[in-house]
Amino acid sequence: MSTQPEKDDPATKSEFERLGEEPQLPLWKEFWLFVVENKAWWMVPILLAVGLIGVLAVLGSTGAAPFIYPLF
């Protein structure tokens, strides 16, 4: 018999292992936490503009294109 505890024993797991077993956050929640914790508010307008361009690109390739083009 060995004196070392079992590796599956929850009492012996490190904090890193316990955090690794938690469910992962969705990408947008993780990004929001990054912006808030690091005070990177300057990234929000850039990403909103890129997101808006992406939405327009998707809509431009669908049947909604004739309705979007007059806006420009």
Backbone atoms as SQL, in Angstrom:
CREATE TABLE atoms (id INTEGER PRIMARY KEY, chain TEXT, resi INTEGER, resn TEXT, atom TEXT, x REAL, y REAL, z REAL);
INSERT INTO atoms VALUES
  (1, 'A', 1, 'MET', 'N', 0.824, -1.190, 0.000),
  (2, 'A', 1, 'MET', 'CA', 0.000, 0.000, 0.000),
  (3, 'A', 1, 'MET', 'C', 0.864, 1.248, 0.000),
  (4, 'A', 2, 'SER', 'N', 0.458, 2.204, -0.756),
  (5, 'A', 2, 'SER', 'CA', 1.192, 3.461, -0.761),
  (6, 'A', 2, 'SER', 'C', 0.520, 4.438, 0.188),
  (7, 'A', 3, 'THR', 'N', 1.287, 5.407, 0.622),
  (8, 'A', 3, 'THR', 'CA', 0.755, 6.407, 1.552),
  (9, 'A', 3, 'THR', 'C', 0.237, 7.638, 0.828),
  (10, 'A', 4, 'GLN', 'N', 0.366, 7.664, -0.499),
  (11, 'A', 4, 'GLN', 'CA', -0.106, 8.818, -1.253),
  (12, 'A', 4, 'GLN', 'C', -1.620, 8.731, -1.440),
  (13, 'A', 5, 'PRO', 'N', -2.308, 9.864, -1.350),
  (14, 'A', 5, 'PRO', 'CA', -3.765, 9.856, -1.545),
  (15, 'A', 5, 'PRO', 'C', -4.119, 9.586, -3.005),
  (16, 'A', 6, 'GLU', 'N', -5.324, 9.142, -3.217),
  (17, 'A', 6, 'GLU', 'CA', -5.818, 8.890, -4.571),
  (18, 'A', 6, 'GLU', 'C', -5.876, 10.201, -5.358),
  (19, 'A', 7, 'LYS', 'N', -5.626, 10.134, -6.650),
  (20, 'A', 7, 'LYS', 'CA', -5.649, 11.345, -7.468),
  (21, 'A', 7, 'LYS', 'C', -7.064, 11.856, -7.707),
  (22, 'A', 8, 'ASP', 'N', -8.058, 10.991, -7.588),
  (23, 'A', 8, 'ASP', 'CA', -9.437, 11.410, -7.824),
  (24, 'A', 8, 'ASP', 'C', -10.097, 11.978, -6.581),
  (25, 'A', 9, 'ASP', 'N', -9.393, 12.005, -5.479),
  (26, 'A', 9, 'ASP', 'CA', -9.960, 12.520, -4.234),
  (27, 'A', 9, 'ASP', 'C', -10.144, 14.031, -4.359),
  (28, 'A', 10, 'PRO', 'N', -11.389, 14.542, -4.221),
  (29, 'A', 10, 'PRO', 'CA', -11.614, 15.984, -4.404),
  (30, 'A', 10, 'PRO', 'C', -10.902, 16.846, -3.374),
  (31, 'A', 11, 'ALA', 'N', -10.575, 16.306, -2.230),
  (32, 'A', 11, 'ALA', 'CA', -9.907, 17.101, -1.200),
  (33, 'A', 11, 'ALA', 'C', -8.460, 17.391, -1.575),
  (34, 'A', 12, 'THR', 'N', -7.870, 16.584, -2.447),
  (35, 'A', 12, 'THR', 'CA', -6.461, 16.772, -2.792),
  (36, 'A', 12, 'THR', 'C', -6.270, 17.541, -4.094),
  (37, 'A', 13, 'LYS', 'N', -7.341, 17.920, -4.744),
  (38, 'A', 13, 'LYS', 'CA', -7.209, 18.645, -6.005),
  (39, 'A', 13, 'LYS', 'C', -6.752, 20.073, -5.744),
  (40, 'A', 14, 'SER', 'N', -5.906, 20.543, -6.656),
  (41, 'A', 14, 'SER', 'CA', -5.426, 21.917, -6.538),
  (42, 'A', 14, 'SER', 'C', -6.511, 22.877, -7.013),
  (43, 'A', 15, 'GLU', 'N', -6.299, 24.142, -6.753),
  (44, 'A', 15, 'GLU', 'CA', -7.265, 25.158, -7.189),
  (45, 'A', 15, 'GLU', 'C', -7.366, 25.171, -8.714),
  (46, 'A', 16, 'PHE', 'N', -6.242, 24.961, -9.383),
  (47, 'A', 16, 'PHE', 'CA', -6.217, 24.932, -10.840),
  (48, 'A', 16, 'PHE', 'C', -7.097, 23.811, -11.381),
  (49, 'A', 17, 'GLU', 'N', -7.012, 22.636, -10.771),
  (50, 'A', 17, 'GLU', 'CA', -7.831, 21.507, -11.205),
  (51, 'A', 17, 'GLU', 'C', -9.312, 21.747, -10.940),
  (52, 'A', 18, 'ARG', 'N', -9.621, 22.351, -9.804),
  (53, 'A', 18, 'ARG', 'CA', -11.024, 22.641, -9.491),
  (54, 'A', 18, 'ARG', 'C', -11.600, 23.658, -10.477),
  (55, 'A', 19, 'LEU', 'N', -10.816, 24.680, -10.820),
  (56, 'A', 19, 'LEU', 'CA', -11.285, 25.679, -11.781),
  (57, 'A', 19, 'LEU', 'C', -11.442, 25.078, -13.179),
  (58, 'A', 20, 'GLY', 'N', -10.598, 24.105, -13.505),
  (59, 'A', 20, 'GLY', 'CA', -10.684, 23.454, -14.806),
  (60, 'A', 20, 'GLY', 'C', -11.930, 22.610, -14.973),
  (61, 'A', 21, 'GLU', 'N', -12.521, 22.180, -13.878),
  (62, 'A', 21, 'GLU', 'CA', -13.721, 21.348, -13.941),
  (63, 'A', 21, 'GLU', 'C', -15.006, 22.164, -13.987),
  (64, 'A', 22, 'GLU', 'N', -14.924, 23.467, -13.770),
  (65, 'A', 22, 'GLU', 'CA', -16.114, 24.312, -13.829),
  (66, 'A', 22, 'GLU', 'C', -16.573, 24.448, -15.277),
  (67, 'A', 23, 'PRO', 'N', -17.864, 24.676, -15.496),
  (68, 'A', 23, 'PRO', 'CA', -18.328, 24.865, -16.880),
  (69, 'A', 23, 'PRO', 'C', -17.739, 26.140, -17.481),
  (70, 'A', 24, 'GLN', 'N', -17.438, 26.081, -18.774),
  (71, 'A', 24, 'GLN', 'CA', -16.838, 27.227, -19.448),
  (72, 'A', 24, 'GLN', 'C', -17.898, 28.274, -19.756),
  (73, 'A', 25, 'LEU', 'N', -17.462, 29.531, -19.729),
  (74, 'A', 25, 'LEU', 'CA', -18.348, 30.643, -20.064),
  (75, 'A', 25, 'LEU', 'C', -18.476, 30.758, -21.578),
  (76, 'A', 26, 'PRO', 'N', -19.605, 31.250, -22.063),
  (77, 'A', 26, 'PRO', 'CA', -19.706, 31.545, -23.501),
  (78, 'A', 26, 'PRO', 'C', -18.700, 32.632, -23.889),
  (79, 'A', 27, 'LEU', 'N', -18.373, 32.687, -25.149),
  (80, 'A', 27, 'LEU', 'CA', -17.347, 33.615, -25.627),
  (81, 'A', 27, 'LEU', 'C', -17.693, 35.058, -25.306),
  (82, 'A', 28, 'TRP', 'N', -18.938, 35.460, -25.506),
  (83, 'A', 28, 'TRP', 'CA', -19.307, 36.860, -25.273),
  (84, 'A', 28, 'TRP', 'C', -19.230, 37.213, -23.799),
  (85, 'A', 29, 'LYS', 'N', -19.550, 36.282, -22.893),
  (86, 'A', 29, 'LYS', 'CA', -19.433, 36.563, -21.457),
  (87, 'A', 29, 'LYS', 'C', -17.965, 36.678, -21.045),
  (88, 'A', 30, 'GLU', 'N', -17.146, 35.795, -21.602),
  (89, 'A', 30, 'GLU', 'CA', -15.724, 35.839, -21.293),
  (90, 'A', 30, 'GLU', 'C', -15.107, 37.143, -21.799),
  (91, 'A', 31, 'PHE', 'N', -15.511, 37.583, -22.991),
  (92, 'A', 31, 'PHE', 'CA', -15.005, 38.848, -23.515),
  (93, 'A', 31, 'PHE', 'C', -15.467, 40.011, -22.650),
  (94, 'A', 32, 'TRP', 'N', -16.718, 40.003, -22.208),
  (95, 'A', 32, 'TRP', 'CA', -17.235, 41.083, -21.372),
  (96, 'A', 32, 'TRP', 'C', -16.458, 41.156, -20.056),
  (97, 'A', 33, 'LEU', 'N', -16.170, 40.004, -19.459),
  (98, 'A', 33, 'LEU', 'CA', -15.372, 39.995, -18.230),
  (99, 'A', 33, 'LEU', 'C', -13.972, 40.545, -18.487),
  (100, 'A', 34, 'PHE', 'N', -13.400, 40.219, -19.641),
  (101, 'A', 34, 'PHE', 'CA', -12.083, 40.746, -19.994),
  (102, 'A', 34, 'PHE', 'C', -12.108, 42.265, -20.082),
  (103, 'A', 35, 'VAL', 'N', -13.119, 42.815, -20.760),
  (104, 'A', 35, 'VAL', 'CA', -13.222, 44.272, -20.919),
  (105, 'A', 35, 'VAL', 'C', -13.398, 44.944, -19.566),
  (106, 'A', 36, 'VAL', 'N', -14.259, 44.393, -18.722),
  (107, 'A', 36, 'VAL', 'CA', -14.541, 45.007, -17.425),
  (108, 'A', 36, 'VAL', 'C', -13.327, 44.930, -16.502),
  (109, 'A', 37, 'GLU', 'N', -12.702, 43.762, -16.413),
  (110, 'A', 37, 'GLU', 'CA', -11.589, 43.584, -15.479),
  (111, 'A', 37, 'GLU', 'C', -10.338, 44.336, -15.911),
  (112, 'A', 38, 'ASN', 'N', -10.112, 44.445, -17.211),
  (113, 'A', 38, 'ASN', 'CA', -8.904, 45.106, -17.708),
  (114, 'A', 38, 'ASN', 'C', -9.143, 46.544, -18.138),
  (115, 'A', 39, 'LYS', 'N', -10.365, 47.017, -17.955),
  (116, 'A', 39, 'LYS', 'CA', -10.730, 48.391, -18.316),
  (117, 'A', 39, 'LYS', 'C', -10.333, 48.705, -19.762),
  (118, 'A', 40, 'ALA', 'N', -10.692, 47.799, -20.653),
  (119, 'A', 40, 'ALA', 'CA', -10.377, 47.954, -22.071),
  (120, 'A', 40, 'ALA', 'C', -11.604, 48.451, -22.825),
  (121, 'A', 41, 'TRP', 'N', -12.188, 49.528, -22.334),
  (122, 'A', 41, 'TRP', 'CA', -13.416, 50.058, -22.930),
  (123, 'A', 41, 'TRP', 'C', -13.207, 50.566, -24.350),
  (124, 'A', 42, 'TRP', 'N', -11.978, 50.879, -24.722),
  (125, 'A', 42, 'TRP', 'CA', -11.701, 51.375, -26.056),
  (126, 'A', 42, 'TRP', 'C', -11.973, 50.306, -27.111),
  (127, 'A', 43, 'MET', 'N', -12.020, 49.025, -26.718),
  (128, 'A', 43, 'MET', 'CA', -12.253, 47.943, -27.669),
  (129, 'A', 43, 'MET', 'C', -13.724, 47.825, -28.074),
  (130, 'A', 44, 'VAL', 'N', -14.622, 48.309, -27.234),
  (131, 'A', 44, 'VAL', 'CA', -16.056, 48.128, -27.478),
  (132, 'A', 44, 'VAL', 'C', -16.508, 48.797, -28.779),
  (133, 'A', 45, 'PRO', 'N', -16.193, 50.079, -29.040),
  (134, 'A', 45, 'PRO', 'CA', -16.653, 50.678, -30.309),
  (135, 'A', 45, 'PRO', 'C', -16.049, 50.010, -31.541),
  (136, 'A', 46, 'ILE', 'N', -14.812, 49.573, -31.438),
  (137, 'A', 46, 'ILE', 'CA', -14.176, 48.901, -32.574),
  (138, 'A', 46, 'ILE', 'C', -14.902, 47.598, -32.880),
  (139, 'A', 47, 'LEU', 'N', -15.177, 46.824, -31.848),
  (140, 'A', 47, 'LEU', 'CA', -15.849, 45.550, -32.064),
  (141, 'A', 47, 'LEU', 'C', -17.298, 45.722, -32.505),
  (142, 'A', 48, 'LEU', 'N', -17.950, 46.758, -32.027),
  (143, 'A', 48, 'LEU', 'CA', -19.311, 47.026, -32.501),
  (144, 'A', 48, 'LEU', 'C', -19.307, 47.377, -33.984),
  (145, 'A', 49, 'ALA', 'N', -18.333, 48.174, -34.410),
  (146, 'A', 49, 'ALA', 'CA', -18.238, 48.532, -35.830),
  (147, 'A', 49, 'ALA', 'C', -17.927, 47.305, -36.683),
  (148, 'A', 50, 'VAL', 'N', -17.006, 46.471, -36.230),
  (149, 'A', 50, 'VAL', 'CA', -16.676, 45.252, -36.974),
  (150, 'A', 50, 'VAL', 'C', -17.886, 44.318, -37.015),
  (151, 'A', 51, 'GLY', 'N', -18.601, 44.212, -35.899),
  (152, 'A', 51, 'GLY', 'CA', -19.803, 43.381, -35.870),
  (153, 'A', 51, 'GLY', 'C', -20.877, 43.889, -36.807),
  (154, 'A', 52, 'LEU', 'N', -21.053, 45.203, -36.857),
  (155, 'A', 52, 'LEU', 'CA', -22.045, 45.795, -37.756),
  (156, 'A', 52, 'LEU', 'C', -21.678, 45.549, -39.216),
  (157, 'A', 53, 'ILE', 'N', -20.408, 45.670, -39.540),
  (158, 'A', 53, 'ILE', 'CA', -19.962, 45.384, -40.909),
  (159, 'A', 53, 'ILE', 'C', -20.197, 43.912, -41.242),
  (160, 'A', 54, 'GLY', 'N', -19.952, 43.032, -40.272),
  (161, 'A', 54, 'GLY', 'CA', -20.212, 41.606, -40.488),
  (162, 'A', 54, 'GLY', 'C', -21.676, 41.313, -40.720),
  (163, 'A', 55, 'VAL', 'N', -22.542, 41.957, -39.946),
  (164, 'A', 55, 'VAL', 'CA', -23.988, 41.773, -40.131),
  (165, 'A', 55, 'VAL', 'C', -24.412, 42.281, -41.502),
  (166, 'A', 56, 'LEU', 'N', -23.889, 43.431, -41.903),
  (167, 'A', 56, 'LEU', 'CA', -24.224, 43.960, -43.232),
  (168, 'A', 56, 'LEU', 'C', -23.721, 43.042, -44.345),
  (169, 'A', 57, 'ALA', 'N', -22.559, 42.425, -44.153),
  (170, 'A', 57, 'ALA', 'CA', -22.039, 41.498, -45.162),
  (171, 'A', 57, 'ALA', 'C', -22.932, 40.270, -45.278),
  (172, 'A', 58, 'VAL', 'N', -23.403, 39.768, -44.152),
  (173, 'A', 58, 'VAL', 'CA', -24.295, 38.605, -44.184),
  (174, 'A', 58, 'VAL', 'C', -25.626, 38.974, -44.826),
  (175, 'A', 59, 'LEU', 'N', -26.178, 40.107, -44.433),
  (176, 'A', 59, 'LEU', 'CA', -27.455, 40.529, -45.009),
  (177, 'A', 59, 'LEU', 'C', -27.323, 40.884, -46.488),
  (178, 'A', 60, 'GLY', 'N', -26.144, 41.366, -46.881),
  (179, 'A', 60, 'GLY', 'CA', -25.925, 41.719, -48.280),
  (180, 'A', 60, 'GLY', 'C', -25.876, 40.509, -49.190),
  (181, 'A', 61, 'SER', 'N', -25.595, 39.344, -48.629),
  (182, 'A', 61, 'SER', 'CA', -25.533, 38.133, -49.445),
  (183, 'A', 61, 'SER', 'C', -26.848, 37.357, -49.411),
  (184, 'A', 62, 'THR', 'N', -27.864, 37.905, -48.774),
  (185, 'A', 62, 'THR', 'CA', -29.164, 37.235, -48.702),
  (186, 'A', 62, 'THR', 'C', -30.186, 37.988, -49.546),
  (187, 'A', 63, 'GLY', 'N', -31.430, 37.626, -49.394),
  (188, 'A', 63, 'GLY', 'CA', -32.505, 38.288, -50.124),
  (189, 'A', 63, 'GLY', 'C', -32.774, 39.692, -49.638),
  (190, 'A', 64, 'ALA', 'N', -32.170, 40.091, -48.523),
  (191, 'A', 64, 'ALA', 'CA', -32.385, 41.435, -47.989),
  (192, 'A', 64, 'ALA', 'C', -31.505, 42.479, -48.668),
  (193, 'A', 65, 'ALA', 'N', -30.629, 42.058, -49.563),
  (194, 'A', 65, 'ALA', 'CA', -29.693, 42.978, -50.202),
  (195, 'A', 65, 'ALA', 'C', -30.376, 44.147, -50.911),
  (196, 'A', 66, 'PRO', 'N', -31.442, 43.939, -51.675),
  (197, 'A', 66, 'PRO', 'CA', -32.072, 45.087, -52.347),
  (198, 'A', 66, 'PRO', 'C', -32.618, 46.130, -51.376),
  (199, 'A', 67, 'PHE', 'N', -32.906, 45.728, -50.167),
  (200, 'A', 67, 'PHE', 'CA', -33.432, 46.678, -49.189),
  (201, 'A', 67, 'PHE', 'C', -32.321, 47.409, -48.441),
  (202, 'A', 68, 'ILE', 'N', -31.126, 46.831, -48.434),
  (203, 'A', 68, 'ILE', 'CA', -30.009, 47.437, -47.708),
  (204, 'A', 68, 'ILE', 'C', -29.265, 48.440, -48.587),
  (205, 'A', 69, 'TYR', 'N', -29.100, 48.144, -49.873),
  (206, 'A', 69, 'TYR', 'CA', -28.308, 49.003, -50.750),
  (207, 'A', 69, 'TYR', 'C', -28.807, 50.441, -50.816),
  (208, 'A', 70, 'PRO', 'N', -30.098, 50.723, -50.781),
  (209, 'A', 70, 'PRO', 'CA', -30.535, 52.127, -50.804),
  (210, 'A', 70, 'PRO', 'C', -30.101, 52.917, -49.567),
  (211, 'A', 71, 'LEU', 'N', -29.736, 52.237, -48.495),
  (212, 'A', 71, 'LEU', 'CA', -29.283, 52.942, -47.298),
  (213, 'A', 71, 'LEU', 'C', -27.939, 53.620, -47.515),
  (214, 'A', 72, 'PHE', 'N', -27.171, 53.144, -48.497),
  (215, 'A', 72, 'PHE', 'CA', -25.860, 53.714, -48.745),
  (216, 'A', 72, 'PHE', 'C', -25.897, 54.522, -50.012);
